[in-house]
Amino acid sequence: MQKDFKNKVVFSAAQPSGVLHLGNYLGAIKQWVELQNKHKCVFSIVDYHAMTVYQEPKKLREKILETAMIYLAAGINPEKSTIFIQSDVSEHTELAWILNTIAKIPELELMTQFKDKAKRFRSKVNVGLFNYPVLMAADILLYKTDFVPVGEDQKQHVELARTLARRFNNLYGDIFVVPQAIIRKEGARIMGLDDPLKKMSKSAKSPANYIALTDEPNLIKEKIKRAVTDSGKEVIYNKEKKPGISNLLEIYSLASGKTIKQLEKEYEGKNYGEFKKDVGEAVVGFLEPFQKDLKKLKENPDKVRKILQSGAEKAKLIAAKTMQEVKKAVGINY
């Protein structure tokens, strides 16, 4: 039986590592908030994925809780969406093992992130980093997911999930939905303030690269004031010739609700300094309600823990049902 539009399932997730920043918010979390009003949404904090790089245990525990708070402060509603920690639902790793048996080594060697890191740090690359696209596929397929909102850099991993779903279905019967990636055109790739040719990164070495969601208003304004711009004086959108200004225009547009064309007209004949000042004000205004809600949640961590526990129970009901079907299909459930 086909699902109706409202019952289509959306799955997405973020790692509790590094610094969640404006690019994460505009490129992913803001979209999740919109999607929860249209579909059944499942959002996870993928702590196992974070462990492909060593995490100091105490800090990891703190980051897991902080990431959940960021989801909630951004507008993810636990009454509409399921929010949980990946490691609280053991079926994720259980399904990943079964998918490992049909995933091919050459497919994983083609994954861009693995290729990049293996080229630079071959002797230090762990098996988890090589294998994590299979765990990501398990995360997605476990919930019979229809849509996966991701950034362009994760599109390849969703394609692997699609490949594994089709391969499993061909071998064992029609168990999995073949998911589709949803890539936001605007805000899908917010670039670094210190280098507009590279994506804003939560693992960037310099805090000048990103606007952290927890940055104070004065720091936000200062970072935008110091953001790399381009030669010339015109505030116009041209990613090839003016990547710095184009990136700031995208940020301003998403933070203010104004179109890029409106902003180009508004800043005709005005200088970069005036433009950057206004971008800073717009970002501060945009983040103000989020930061107020985040502060309240940090004062009540037990409330957040209860939401995560309830979310894990809801997720487990779906995940256990899928795993029963999978085990029966492959012949290990009797």
N, C-alpha and C positions, 0 to 999 in steps of 0.2 A: 504493500500500500504506500502510495506517494505521500510524503509529508506536505502539509499546506505551508504557505510562506511563513506564517507566524511560528510554526513548529520546526523550522529549519534550525539546525544547531550550529553555533559559532564557537570555535575554540581559539583562544590565544593565551600567551603567557609571557612573563618576563623573568629574567634571572635576578636573584637577590645578590648582585655583585656590582662593584663599581658605584658610580653616582648616577641615579636616575635624573635625567635632565630635560630641558625644554623640548629637545628633539624627540625623546621618548613620548612625552605628553602629546605633542602636536601630531606626531607621525603614527602613534598607536593608541594611547589610552583615551584620547579625546574621541577617536573613532569607536572604541569599545562602548563608551557611554551612549553614543547614538545608536549603536547596534542592539543594545539591550532592550530598547523600546520596540524593536521589530522582530527579534528572534529569541530562541532559547540560548543563553550565553553561558559558557563555562570558561572561567579565567583562573589560571594557575600561577603560583609562584614556583618556578622550576628550580628547586634547590639542587637536585642531582646534576643538572646541566652546569650549574655554577662551579661544581667540584672538578670540572675538567682542568681548572687552574687551582692551585692550592689556596684554600680559604682558612684563615685562622678561625677555629671553632666558635669562640665567643663572639667574634665580629660577624660571622655568618648567621648565628642565631639572631643577632640584633638586626641585620640587614633583611632577614626573612620577614620579621615583624614590621620593620619600616616600609618595606615594599607593599605589604598588605595595607598599611595605613595610607600609602600614596594612592593605591587603587580606590580606597573608600573615599578619601578626601577629593579625588578627581571626579567622583560621581558614580562609581560602580555601586549599584544598589543590591545588597544581599537578598532583598525580597524579590528582585527580578532576575538576578544572576547568581550562579554558583561560583564561589570564591574559595580556593583551598590551596594547601601546600602539597606539591607533587609527592613528596616522600611519605605523606599520610595515606596515600592510596597505593598499596603495593602492586596493584594490577599494572601500573605503568611499566615497572621493570620486568614483570612477568611476561607481558605482551612483547616487550622489547626483545626478550630472549627468543621467543618464537619467530619474530620478524627477522632476527639475526640469521635464522636458518634458511631464509629465502633471499636475504640481501646479498649482493655480490661485491667482492672486494674492489673490482675496478670501478663500480658505481660510487663507492665511498671515497676512492682515491681521486675522483673527479670533483668532489665537493670543494668549492673555491676556498673556503676558510681553512680547511685542512691543508690544501695544496700550498697556500701562502705560508702557513706556519711551519709546515714540514720542510719547505724550501729553506726557511731561515733558521729553524731550530730542530733539525731532523733528530738529533740524539736525545732531545728533551721532550719530544711529542709523546703524550701518553695514549694508551689504547682508548681511553674514554673520549678524548678529543676526536679520534678517528671514527669512533662508533656512535657519537652522540646524535647524528642525523637519524639513526634507527630508533633511538629513544624518543626523539622528537616526533617521528612517524607514529610511534606507539601512543604518545600523548594525544595526538590528533585523532587517530583511528578508533581509539578506545571508546570515544563518545559518539561514534557514528556521525562525525562532524561533516557538515555541508560546506561551511565557509571558514577560511582561516585568514584573518586580517594580519598581514605582515609587511615589513619593509622590503624594498627590492632585493636587499642582500640576503633575505631568507627565502626568496621565491624558489630557489634551487632545492631547498630542503622540503618545501611543500610538494614539489614535483617528484621527489623521491618517495614521499608518503603516497602519492597517487600511484606511482609505479608499483610499490609494495602492496597496496590495496588491490590493484588489478591482478597482480601475480598470485596473491593469496586466494582471491576469488576464483581464479582460473584453476588453481590446484585443488581447492577444498570446498568450493561452493560459495554462494553469494552471501558473504557475511558483512563485509565492510562497504561503507559509502565511499566513493571516490571524491575526495574533497577538492574544493576550488580555492585558490588564493584570491584574496581581495587586497589590492594595492591602492592605497590612497594616492591620488595624483598630486594634490597639494599637500605639502608637509610630509610626504613619504620619505623625503631625504633632506632633512635639515643639516646644513654643513657646519663645520667648525668655525668659530669666530676668529680663531688664529690662523686658520688655513681653509678658505672656502672651497678648495678643490678636494677636500676629504670630509667624509661624513662626521658630524658631531658624535663624539664617542664617550661612553661612560667609563671607558678604561683609559682615556687619554691621560698622558703624563702631566700635562699642564692644565690647571683649572681655568686658564684663559680660553681653552677650547670650547667650553660649554657653559650654559647657564643651568646650574643645579636647581632643582625644584625647591630646595630649601635655602637658596641664596637670599640674603637680606636685600631689600630694595636698593640701597646705596651701592651694594656690590654689583647688582644686576646692571644698573645704569653705568657704572664704571667699566664693566666688561664690554658693554655695547659701544661705549665711547671709544674704547681701545681696539674694537674689532677691525680686522684688516679690510681695507677698502681698495678701490681701483684708481687708476689714473683718470684724469678728467674731473668734471664737476657735476655732470648730469646724473640725476636720480632716475635711472631708467633700467628696465628689466632686460638683461641680455646675459645669459649664463656663460656664453663663450667669452665675451669681451669684458663683462663686468660681473664676475662671479661673487665678489664680496657684497656689492650693493644689491645684486639679485637675491642673495641669501637673506639679507636684512629685509628686503621688500616682502619676501615670503613669510618671514617671521612676523613682520608688522601686520600683514594682511590677515594671517591666521589669528593673531592676538586681538586685532581690532574689529574684524568682520568686514573691513573695507576690501574691495577688489584691488588687485595690483594696478590696474588701469586708473582707478580713482586716485590711488596714491601717487602714481607718476604725474598725473595732472596737478594734484595738490602741491607737489614739490618742484614743479616747473620753475626754474630760475632761482631755487633756494640751494643752499650749500649743504655739504655732507654733515657738518657739525650740527646744524639745526635738525636735519633729518634723523641723525643718530640719537639726539636728545629725545625726540618724539618717539622713536622706536623703544627706547628705554622706558619711557613713561607708559607706553602701551603694554609692554611686557609686565611691568610692575602691577599695573591695573588688572591685567588678565590673571596673574597669579595670586592676587590678594585674597579672594574668597577661598581659593584652594589652600593657601598657607594658613588661613584662620582655622579652617576645618582640620587641617593636619595637626595644628597645635593642640586642639581639643582632643583629638584621638591619642596623641602622645601622652596626654594627662590621664587617659583611661585605657591602658594596654589590655586589661582583662576583657574588656568589651570586644576588642579586636580578636583576641584568642578564641572567644566563644563563637564569633562569626566564622573563623577559620575551621573550628571543630565541626560546627553545623554544616559548613560547606563541604568538608571532607566526607561527612556521613552521606550527604546527597550525591556527591561524586562517586562514592564507593558503590552505591546502589546501581548506578548505571554501569560502572566499570566491571563489577562482579558479574552482571548479566552478560555483558559482551564476552568476558573471559570464559564463561560457561559455554557459550556458543562456539568460541574459538577452540576450546579444548575438545568439545564433542566433534567438531569438524576435522581436527587433526588426528583424532583417535586416542587421546590420552585421558578422556573422561568416561568412566564406566560405572 
